[in-house]
Amino acid sequence: MRKIYTIGETVFDIMFNGGKPTGGNPGGSVLNSAVTLGRLGLNPVFMSDFCDDLIGKQIATFLNNNNVEPHQLVDGSSMQTSIALAFLDDKGDASYEFYKQKPHSPDLARFSADFQKDDILLFGSYYAIMPEIRDGVKQLLTQARAKGAIIVYDPNFRRPHLKALPTVKPFIEENIWYADVVKGSDEDFSLVFGCGNQSLAFEVLRNINRNAMFFYTKGKDGCSFYQKGVSFEYAAPPIKPISTIGAGDNFNAGIIYGIVQNNLLRNDLRTNPKKETIDDIVDYATRFAQEVCMSHENYIASMQNAQHIMHNKAYSMHNA
């Protein structure tokens, strides 16, 4: 079975509802995706820089218990694991405050993986563009590209990082250039590129990378797919979300799960797969994202939930 590598920041999310803390979960955009993939039995590797403090130890145990192999990149002896405060509004959407320590520049040798052809690398969020570790991230991308791995990128750019945009925007563009699959939200492309609609976003993307698949998500309004002049539109079934934290991250997990389930290789992704295949990938992605919106967890709540989603998917396909 092909190996899935993931790299991103680690935080502990504390959720507030009505001004009061209501719960907490290990979090970070790519971590959320990795846990869902672990619960689906794909055993991803998660590369990050959480520390050897009490919260960091709990996160490491949590990852191991969910079939995720944690790799720690930074010595945390003088640091603490980052905290994110998520304030939910009455629609379940979150505004964030982050309490982080910037990682020291780690040994570049530790930004490496034993990539084989058609393995998968998922990366994104601010960790993918952080100037302090950019050389290491770029080295990992270069290795993945050279070995023929599939690279999946989600900018997941948050408003609190806008002040850093002049510095990090070239890194976002470079990440898009490396990627075989790019998933971004309407908010991402508005904040980073000033794109007010998907047509402008796709124009920006194809000017950077003419071969990649692009998924443009629009929350309750569904998503759009674009590749080499071919585009498809997808609606999202209506739901009443409890929390939207992790929705986009689990959309990413669904993309990867769809790639694996359809046994797509890198060359397949770059030669306009059939619409039926994209339909299937988006179906997984949407189901995973909506499942997470119906709970206060950042990932599919359990293996039982994952099996329930798969059963419902099989039933709906059988009765289509």
Helices and strands as residue ranges (DSSP letters): E 4-7, E 11-17, E 20-27, H 29-39, E 45-48, H 54-65, E 69-72, E 82-88, E 94-99, G 108-110, E 120-124, G 126-129, G 131-133, H 134-147, E 150-154, G 159-164, H 165-178, E 181-185, H 186-193, H 198-208, E 213-217, G 219-221, E 223-227, E 230-234, H 247-261, H 266-269, H 275-293, H 303-318
